[in-house]
Amino acid sequence: MKHTAYKLFWAWEFEKEEKWLNEMSAKGFQLVAVGPFRYVFDDTIKGEYEYRLELLDNFPSSSKSVDYIRFLEETGVEHVGSMLRWAYFRKKASEGKFELYSDIDSKIKYYKRFILLFLGISPLMIVNVINSFIAYSNYKLSINLIFGLLSLAIAGLIARGIFEINQKIQQLKKEKLIRE
């Protein structure tokens, strides 16, 4: 039997999303499809799969991503679905612990990919904020003010994401120093 859940996770909360997917798996709900804020589950064996998410370097349809996904599938990992550059993977829990990044350096490199994504979006948001407020000051249209405030809120969320991911990077760097 299929179940659909709607839930919002920010991009920097991918670990929280993974945790939720794994909790759903423990309850017997296995992810079979994803969409914007939408998760489709099959009702199956409790804890059958362990889930991981990954922000790919490229869109899933690119040749590099296709090769990477094929490589993972050769190791017993299933590609459940994708949304933009996000890929959802699962592996049978009976096959042991499922990690995409097992060493600290690769985790740091992975987290830096988020910061680059957010920094790429940031200038667009700043330009939107400035243009909207200039348009509002010139024309006094409330839609310009609303759009400017919305863009400002999104820019704030992006800044929060950069801060939280940077905190994770700093924590991993400290952990690396302790281990060396």
Residue, then its C-alpha position, 0 to 999 in steps of 0.5 A: m500500500k502506498h502512502t504519501a507524506y508532505k514535509l519541508f526540509w531546508a537544503w542544509e537539513f539533509e541529515k535531518e531529512e535522512k534521519w526522518l527517512n530512516e525513521m520511516s523505514a524503521k516503521g515499515f515505510q520505504l521511500v519509492a518516489v520524491g517530489p517537491f515537499r512530497y515523499v511516496f512510501d510503500d508499506t513493507i518490512k520494517g527497517e528494510y532499507e537505510y537511506r542517504l541523500e546526496l547533493l550531486d555535482n551536476f544534475p542527475s541526467s548529466s553523464k558524470s552523475v549517470d556514471y556515479i549513480r551506476f557505480l553506486e548501483e554496482t555496489g548494491v545501492e539503489h537510486v530511489g529518485s532525484m529532485l534537481r541535484w538532490a539524489y535519494f539512495r537506499k541500501k538494504a539494511s541487512e547489507g551493513k552500514f550505508e555511508l556515502y562519505s566515510d572519511i572526514d576529508s570527503k565529508i568536508k569537501y561535500y559540505k563545501r559543495f553546499i556553500l558553493l551552491f549557496l554562494g552562487i545563489s546569494p548574488l541573485m537574491i541580493v540583486n532581487v532585494i535591491n531592485s525590488f526596494i528601488a522599484y518600490s521607492n519609485y512606484k510605491l507598488s506594494i507588490n515590489l515591497i512584498f517581493g523585496l521582503l520575500s527576497l530578503a527572507i530567502a537571502g536570510l535563509i541562505a545566509r543561515g544555511i551557509f552558517e550552519i554548513n560552515q559550523k559542520i565543516q569547522q566541527l569536522k576540522k576539529e575532529k580531524l585535528i583530534r584524530e591526527 
